[in-house]
């Protein structure tokens, strides 16, 4: 959740500063954007830094927190790449594809470090899938997000 929210917070705090597109504006073989303009270097740095900072008070090593943030952003980038291939517009909604890679990849990345079982990984992925949509709508109502998804 922290990795998911940090890029939004960074955009609010920094505006357009350091908003270089992660895909450098490149198109894929299908002539569609590789990821799209919403995936920025600033967002990845914010996600990694925020998860590293929050990890320590939760009893997790900051390096493990940083790995969680990086893997979450890798999952987010993977879902953006797949959405572009499917013709979904940047910032377009794709239920499941918007939640599963972003939650599953970091869990798999730290599975051994945190001693997570397959059942725990499945449970957290399902919980993220179920909770992310209503929490995003709630954040939109509070003015923390620009879109309700």
N, C-alpha and C positions, 0 to 999 in steps of 0.2 A: 504493500500500500504506500509506503514511504517513497519507494522508487517511482511508483506510478504518479504520485502527487508532486514530487520535487520539480520536474520540468515545468509544470504549470505555475508553481510558485516562483521559479526563476524567471519565467516569462513576465509575470506580473511585476516582479521587482526590477528587472533589468530592461524591460521593453525589447527593443530590437538589438541591443548590444550583445555581441558574441553569439548571434543567432545563425551562424554559418550552417548551411544544410549538411547533414551527415553524409548524404550521397553526392555532395559537390554539384548538385543539379544535373547529374548524369541520367540518361535514359537507358533502359534495358534493351535487349534485342527486339522486343515488341514495340519499341518507340514510346513506351510509357515510362514515367519517372521510376527510377530504381526504388526509392522509398517515398519521396514526396517532401514538400517544404516544411511539414510539421515536425520532422525528425531532425533535431539540431545537435551540434556539438555541445552547446550550452546545456541542453536537456540531459545529455548523457553525463556530463560532468556534475551537474546538480544531483542527479539520481545516485551516482556513485558516492559523492561526498555526503549527501544526506543519510544514506544507509550506513555508511562507515561511522558517521557521528552518532547516530541513534543506536547502533549495535552495542557500543560500550555500556550504556546504562542498562541495557537488556541482558548483560552478561555474555555477550557475543564479542569475539575479537573484532576490532575495527577492520582488519583485513578481510575477515569473513563477511562482514557487512558490505564492504566495497565489492566483493565478489557477487554478493546477492544483487546489489544495484546494477553491476555490469551485466550479469546474466539476465536480469529483468529487462534491461534496455535491449539486449540482444534478442530476447523473445519479442519485445515490442517492434523492433526493426524487422524481424522475420515475419511477423503478422502484417506489417505495412507492405513488405515486399510481396507477400502472397495476395493481399488485397489489391495491390496495383495490377497484378497479373490477372485477377478476376474482374478487373474493371471497376472496382469500388473506388470512388473519388477520395482524394486525401481528406482526412477527418471524417470520412464516411463510416457508417456503422456496419459491423459484421459480428453479430452476437456469437460468442464462442471463440472466434478467431481473435477478437479483441482482448479476451481474458486468459485463455488457456496457455499460449506460449509464454506470456509475460509472468505467469505464476509458476508454470511447470519447470521452465529452464532453470531459474534460480534454485528451486528445490532440488533438482537433480544435481546441480553444481555443488551444493553443500551437503548432499545426502550423507556422505561418509563423515565429514567434519562434525556434523550435528547428530549423527546416528539416527537418521530418519528412516523409518520403514516405508515400504511401498504403500501400506494402508495410510500412514500419516501424510505422505505426499499426495495421494489421491484425495484425502479428506481436505487438505489445505487448498488444493487446486479447485475442488468443488465449492468450498466455502468462498474462495475469491471470485469464482464465476457467479455465484448467487449474490454475493454482497456488493460487488463492484458496481452493478447497474443502479441499485437504489441509492448507494452512497454517492455516486456521480450525480444523480438527480438532486439529492439533498445539497451537495456542494454547489450545484447550479443555482438552486433557490437562495442559497446564502451569498451568491455572487462570487464564489471562488472559482467557478468554471464558466467558460463562455458558452458551452453547449451542455445539454442535460444528459450526455453520454460520454 
